[in-house]
Amino acid sequence: MTQELDLDSVIRQRIRALRQGKGWSLEALANRAELSVSTLSRIETGNRRIALDQLVPIAKSLGATLDELVAPADGKGVIIGPEPIAVPGMTMWKLSDDDAVNGVVVTKIRYDPQQQVVPTEDRVHPGKEWFTVLSGEVQLRLGERVFHVKAGQAAQFDTMTPHSIRALGGIAEVLSMMDSAGTRAHHHDGH
């Protein structure tokens, strides 16, 4: 029962915060959600239980999904303890969980040119990728073009273009963001 009360409180706080963030009065949101001002006020203050038939129009009016309003605030997934995934010449640490925002997955990658296997052909797979070089320098082959990306620089590309990434002159570390299609391809057989 305590968990249910805590979730109710979180939902109420989210409704109030979203309403105030839009600069709306209780009356403005009540009109959009087709509720009375007193009903909305009692929902926000906890003097009335929130019914699903009220929550749906409130969420829609606020531009939020029902899932966003009712997601538990349990703290799970806040701290991620990434486990290294190693393949010859590369170690990856997945820094976001499987239900990351919009399916985008963040990964830290360390390239070691001493152990790196040079690919026989560049990879192609559905998706988009963005990365920034944290330290060192990498070579990005993108089709027939070759780019040298140094610490502090970033690159983004469509992964349907044949591509490969490797360290130049020493160990390089990158922070990579891929959509879900790119993540599946990279984590199945290692960049």
Secondary structure as a PSIPRED ss2 file (coil, helix, strand):
# PSIPRED VFORMAT (PSIPRED V4.0)

   1 M C   1.000  0.000  0.000
   2 T H   0.000  1.000  0.000
   3 Q H   0.000  1.000  0.000
   4 E H   0.000  1.000  0.000
   5 L H   0.000  1.000  0.000
   6 D H   0.000  1.000  0.000
   7 L H   0.000  1.000  0.000
   8 D H   0.000  1.000  0.000
   9 S H   0.000  1.000  0.000
  10 V H   0.000  1.000  0.000
  11 I H   0.000  1.000  0.000
  12 R H   0.000  1.000  0.000
  13 Q H   0.000  1.000  0.000
  14 R H   0.000  1.000  0.000
  15 I H   0.000  1.000  0.000
  16 R H   0.000  1.000  0.000
  17 A H   0.000  1.000  0.000
  18 L H   0.000  1.000  0.000
  19 R H   0.000  1.000  0.000
  20 Q H   0.000  1.000  0.000
  21 G H   0.000  1.000  0.000
  22 K C   1.000  0.000  0.000
  23 G C   1.000  0.000  0.000
  24 W C   1.000  0.000  0.000
  25 S C   1.000  0.000  0.000
  26 L H   0.000  1.000  0.000
  27 E H   0.000  1.000  0.000
  28 A H   0.000  1.000  0.000
  29 L H   0.000  1.000  0.000
  30 A H   0.000  1.000  0.000
  31 N H   0.000  1.000  0.000
  32 R H   0.000  1.000  0.000
  33 A H   0.000  1.000  0.000
  34 E C   1.000  0.000  0.000
  35 L C   1.000  0.000  0.000
  36 S C   1.000  0.000  0.000
  37 V H   0.000  1.000  0.000
  38 S H   0.000  1.000  0.000
  39 T H   0.000  1.000  0.000
  40 L H   0.000  1.000  0.000
  41 S H   0.000  1.000  0.000
  42 R H   0.000  1.000  0.000
  43 I H   0.000  1.000  0.000
  44 E H   0.000  1.000  0.000
  45 T H   0.000  1.000  0.000
  46 G C   1.000  0.000  0.000
  47 N C   1.000  0.000  0.000
  48 R C   1.000  0.000  0.000
  49 R C   1.000  0.000  0.000
  50 I C   1.000  0.000  0.000
  51 A C   1.000  0.000  0.000
  52 L H   0.000  1.000  0.000
  53 D H   0.000  1.000  0.000
  54 Q H   0.000  1.000  0.000
  55 L H   0.000  1.000  0.000
  56 V H   0.000  1.000  0.000
  57 P H   0.000  1.000  0.000
  58 I H   0.000  1.000  0.000
  59 A H   0.000  1.000  0.000
  60 K H   0.000  1.000  0.000
  61 S H   0.000  1.000  0.000
  62 L H   0.000  1.000  0.000
  63 G C   1.000  0.000  0.000
  64 A C   1.000  0.000  0.000
  65 T C   1.000  0.000  0.000
  66 L H   0.000  1.000  0.000
  67 D H   0.000  1.000  0.000
  68 E H   0.000  1.000  0.000
  69 L H   0.000  1.000  0.000
  70 V H   0.000  1.000  0.000
  71 A C   1.000  0.000  0.000
  72 P C   1.000  0.000  0.000
  73 A C   1.000  0.000  0.000
  74 D C   1.000  0.000  0.000
  75 G C   1.000  0.000  0.000
  76 K C   1.000  0.000  0.000
  77 G C   1.000  0.000  0.000
  78 V C   1.000  0.000  0.000
  79 I C   1.000  0.000  0.000
  80 I C   1.000  0.000  0.000
  81 G C   1.000  0.000  0.000
  82 P C   1.000  0.000  0.000
  83 E C   1.000  0.000  0.000
  84 P E   0.000  0.000  1.000
  85 I E   0.000  0.000  1.000
  86 A E   0.000  0.000  1.000
  87 V E   0.000  0.000  1.000
  88 P C   1.000  0.000  0.000
  89 G C   1.000  0.000  0.000
  90 M E   0.000  0.000  1.000
  91 T E   0.000  0.000  1.000
  92 M E   0.000  0.000  1.000
  93 W E   0.000  0.000  1.000
  94 K E   0.000  0.000  1.000
  95 L C   1.000  0.000  0.000
  96 S C   1.000  0.000  0.000
  97 D C   1.000  0.000  0.000
  98 D C   1.000  0.000  0.000
  99 D C   1.000  0.000  0.000
 100 A C   1.000  0.000  0.000
 101 V H   0.000  1.000  0.000
 102 N H   0.000  1.000  0.000
 103 G H   0.000  1.000  0.000
 104 V C   1.000  0.000  0.000
 105 V E   0.000  0.000  1.000
 106 V E   0.000  0.000  1.000
 107 T E   0.000  0.000  1.000
 108 K E   0.000  0.000  1.000
 109 I E   0.000  0.000  1.000
 110 R E   0.000  0.000  1.000
 111 Y E   0.000  0.000  1.000
 112 D C   1.000  0.000  0.000
 113 P C   1.000  0.000  0.000
 114 Q C   1.000  0.000  0.000
 115 Q C   1.000  0.000  0.000
 116 Q C   1.000  0.000  0.000
 117 V C   1.000  0.000  0.000
 118 V C   1.000  0.000  0.000
 119 P C   1.000  0.000  0.000
 120 T C   1.000  0.000  0.000
 121 E C   1.000  0.000  0.000
 122 D C   1.000  0.000  0.000
 123 R E   0.000  0.000  1.000
 124 V C   1.000  0.000  0.000
 125 H C   1.000  0.000  0.000
 126 P C   1.000  0.000  0.000
 127 G C   1.000  0.000  0.000
 128 K E   0.000  0.000  1.000
 129 E E   0.000  0.000  1.000
 130 W E   0.000  0.000  1.000
 131 F E   0.000  0.000  1.000
 132 T E   0.000  0.000  1.000
 133 V E   0.000  0.000  1.000
 134 L E   0.000  0.000  1.000
 135 S E   0.000  0.000  1.000
 136 G C   1.000  0.000  0.000
 137 E E   0.000  0.000  1.000
 138 V E   0.000  0.000  1.000
 139 Q E   0.000  0.000  1.000
 140 L E   0.000  0.000  1.000
 141 R E   0.000  0.000  1.000
 142 L E   0.000  0.000  1.000
 143 G C   1.000  0.000  0.000
 144 E C   1.000  0.000  0.000
 145 R E   0.000  0.000  1.000
 146 V E   0.000  0.000  1.000
 147 F E   0.000  0.000  1.000
 148 H E   0.000  0.000  1.000
 149 V E   0.000  0.000  1.000
 150 K E   0.000  0.000  1.000
 151 A C   1.000  0.000  0.000
 152 G C   1.000  0.000  0.000
 153 Q C   1.000  0.000  0.000
 154 A E   0.000  0.000  1.000
 155 A E   0.000  0.000  1.000
 156 Q E   0.000  0.000  1.000
 157 F E   0.000  0.000  1.000
 158 D E   0.000  0.000  1.000
 159 T C   1.000  0.000  0.000
 160 M C   1.000  0.000  0.000
 161 T C   1.000  0.000  0.000
 162 P C   1.000  0.000  0.000
 163 H E   0.000  0.000  1.000
 164 S E   0.000  0.000  1.000
 165 I E   0.000  0.000  1.000
 166 R E   0.000  0.000  1.000
 167 A E   0.000  0.000  1.000
 168 L C   1.000  0.000  0.000
 169 G C   1.000  0.000  0.000
 170 G C   1.000  0.000  0.000
 171 I C   1.000  0.000  0.000
 172 A E   0.000  0.000  1.000
 173 E E   0.000  0.000  1.000
 174 V E   0.000  0.000  1.000
 175 L E   0.000  0.000  1.000
 176 S E   0.000  0.000  1.000
 177 M E   0.000  0.000  1.000
 178 M E   0.000  0.000  1.000
 179 D C   1.000  0.000  0.000
 180 S H   0.000  1.000  0.000
 181 A H   0.000  1.000  0.000
 182 G H   0.000  1.000  0.000
 183 T H   0.000  1.000  0.000
 184 R H   0.000  1.000  0.000
 185 A H   0.000  1.000  0.000
 186 H H   0.000  1.000  0.000
 187 H H   0.000  1.000  0.000
 188 H H   0.000  1.000  0.000
 189 D H   0.000  1.000  0.000
 190 G C   1.000  0.000  0.000
 191 H C   1.000  0.000  0.000
